[in-house]
């Protein structure tokens, strides 16, 4: 292959990757605010820690301790769906064996912030595998997962986006895999009135961000993708998000 051909191919690949990232950054416009690309200055100032919902230390440690209690061990493969800038990911990367942590997010700037967080924490050598993707194409990691977790993702998505996520996750699950997700719980399906969740005073709605839904609705979405949902409920979240465990039947 000639040098000009090689340079042309590399340039084409670079343009394709940039186009994919730009597309990912705008898919959520009109759905939630997490499409916005943070500037280098904002990341340097730590804006990424509040951008993903704040409570950086509390919720990061909470999800780590929760998964440990559910049986996560250092040799397990873990995928963190909507990993953001690694609020929980830093704890998981530190705990897991090298190459066992996989994080996916729609926002390329948050993944860049995540790499900086790993560097600052002295964890760059742990080979955390990070991906920008807007279609939940978890099979692109080219592995199956023992555990998956997604905190504060379904609370910001329409139900069709949730189905896409579940379908993507099912492809990388074995019969022993477990996928833990949080949501704001409504008392019954199609609950059209706003709900104020305590503690925290967070207000959710049925059809606009942030979203709530009933467990029966989550169970129905799971079954559409070949998964079974098991209610865990309260797990100590400071804004009263509930937890569900999803498994292959």
LINBEL-V654826 format. One record per backbone hydrogen bond with DSSP energy under -1.0 kcal/mol. CO is the residue of the C=O (numbers start at 1). NH is the residue of the N-H. If there is no record, write none. Layout:
BEGIN
CO/NH + CO/NH
END
This chain:
BEGIN
2/6 + 3/7 + 4/8 + 5/9 + 6/10 + 7/11 + 8/12 + 9/13 + 10/14 + 11/15 + 12/16 + 13/17 + 14/18 + 15/19 + 16/20 + 17/21 + 18/22 + 19/23 + 20/24 + 21/25 + 23/26 + 26/29 + 28/31 + 28/32 + 33/36 + 39/43 + 40/44 + 41/45 + 42/47 + 43/46 + 46/49 + 47/51 + 48/52 + 50/53 + 55/59 + 56/60 + 57/61 + 58/62 + 59/63 + 60/64 + 61/65 + 62/66 + 63/67 + 64/68 + 65/69 + 66/70 + 67/72 + 68/71 + 73/76 + 74/97 + 77/146 + 77/147 + 78/102 + 79/149 + 80/104 + 83/86 + 86/90 + 88/92 + 89/93 + 90/94 + 91/95 + 92/96 + 97/100 + 100/78 + 101/129 + 102/80 + 103/131 + 104/82 + 104/83 + 105/133 + 107/111 + 108/112 + 109/113 + 110/114 + 111/115 + 112/116 + 113/117 + 114/118 + 115/119 + 116/120 + 117/121 + 118/123 + 119/122 + 123/126 + 126/99 + 129/103 + 131/105 + 136/138 + 137/140 + 138/141 + 139/142 + 146/178 + 147/79 + 148/180 + 149/81 + 150/182 + 153/156 + 154/157 + 155/211 + 158/162 + 159/163 + 160/164 + 161/165 + 162/166 + 163/167 + 164/168 + 165/169 + 166/170 + 167/171 + 169/172 + 170/173 + 172/145 + 178/148 + 179/246 + 180/150 + 181/244 + 183/242 + 184/213 + 190/192 + 195/204 + 197/201 + 197/202 + 202/197 + 204/195 + 205/212 + 210/205 + 213/186 + 214/218 + 215/219 + 216/220 + 217/221 + 218/222 + 219/223 + 220/224 + 222/225 + 222/227 + 223/226 + 228/247 + 230/245 + 233/243 + 237/240 + 242/183 + 243/232 + 243/233 + 244/181 + 245/230 + 246/179 + 247/228
END
